[in-house]
Amino acid sequence: MRQGFNLTEVARVLHTSQPGVSRQIRELEDELGVEIFVRAGKRLTGLTPPGETVLPIVERLLHESDNLKRAGEDFARQGRGKLSIAATHSQARYALPTAVRDFRETHPDVTLHMHQGTPQQVAKMLLDGDADIGIATEALAQYDDLVALPCYRWTHSIIVPPGHALLDAARDGQVTLEQLAAWPIITYEAGYTGRAHIDDAFDRAGLTLNLVLTAMDADVIKTYVELGLGVGIVAAIAYDDERDTHLAAIDARHLFAPNMTRLAIRRGAYLRDYAYEFIRTFASPLNREVVEQALSAPDSASLEI
């Protein structure tokens, strides 16, 4: 199924022959007493109704097979191995570097693999077994097969060039949503980095969000703010006084609801010892005991900090 019903590709992945794969499929169907695949000649084109029922069981067996291999590796290669982390750009660029540095100092024999994507892509990488740990702001808590643990809360900042009129407004008091709505806005794409809270604030106030450009990451947003295309709204962590010398930031926590960064693990996944250490390094309240309790709980998406 993962290879699009292509037996040649399946044989390549399994390092065997196509006739061997076909024979094993027939033997499985004979054992079960039902046909699992729809066929057009010698080609597989889809799943039969019994096949649709069997598929989730097969997927669980494959995941458990991966878990069994990892459990063996834990004893065969203590402290050595690889750890795959999937994250959105903002998390990978601004939230993870310190944790990665500290983890590498204590686990030099672990190779880290970083993957970036949308929150939905992060979730898919976890569900497909391509990532051990996923980190994102939105969406992760919406998947029943993921355990999404809260890490930390954060807020947004308004980013403007030096001398901008909104800086004068901020010196006189807090910038209002009405004042912000008067300017063209550059911010995140829908589904990214707390964008939903930005939209909600404008909707509740009955104001129009005058979007002129959206992007997946704060670096792009800041670049176009510097060019004078508009006012930026980014995660507060994405602004640094020393680095962003051509920009100024205005606290926007009073305008938009706070956001929660979550760390997710596929339910039922086996985590090696150093995976628990990475999680604790990134979010200190998430020690091994807390994570294991969440993995065994029927619903951990409601946990908060």
Phi, psi and omega in degrees: 000320181295335182257023176065033178064020179267106184294328178297316179292322177299315180298321180296315181297323182271359180058048179218190182260157179296317177300326179295320178294316180299319180296318180295324178296315179297320180295322178294316179296321177296321180295319181279337181080015178218158174273131182267327186246147169276136184239147170234096189069236178266358182269145172269131184241350180175190180253140171284167175307316174298326179295321177298326179287321183286330187308310180300326179293317178297318179300317179297320178297320179295318178297319180292328175298317176297318179299320181297318178297318182292323178297318178295320180296328179302324181272327182282330184225070181302124176075006180238151177146203180228154180225122182258126182238127177251133183209158171288167182300315183300319179292316181295324185277322189244327185266328188273332187308316181296317179295319179297316179299312182294321179294319180297327180294327182261345181226066184294342182265007177257126177269125179265134175244118182258128176240140179241148178184183175290165175305322179292322178291323176300314179299317181296320179298323177292313183294328180277354181082013180275348178222146178273323185226137177238141182227123180198168180272313186246162168083326188299327181283358183268358183253122182296331183272005176245142170262111185253111185257135179289138181249302180200155177265151178210165183234177179261160171232151173267130183248127182221161172290156176303141179084003181294150182299330180293336176292323176295319179297322180292326179290332179277347182157193179286137175295135180267162178294327178297318178295318180294322182295344180284351185247151172295140188247139173240121181206194186285157173293158178303137180090358182248141161042055175074016181302324182300325180289329176294310179301316182299319182297316179293320180297315181297326181275356181069029182250153179269130175274106185277079182283129175249341179198138173236152182211166181274341184221158186290330180299318178293317179301313181297324180300316183281336171294317178301326180283354176087018182283340181170189179262135182264148170235115184226169173298137183303327181294342183279354179253133180227123183305317185286325183274318186264062186290341181265012181224164175228151183243145176237127180298129182240019184295337179280347183264323187235144181298148179294157183244157179240122171277133181239149175248128186240150178225144176292130180300130181089357180288148175267124179255131176286162185306318184287340175294318176298323179293322178295317180301315180294325179295321181285318182223096189304328178294341183270068176283177186300319181299316180296316181295316181295323177296320179294320180295329181271349182281149179292333182210106180252002182291343183270358179297141179224161175231000000 
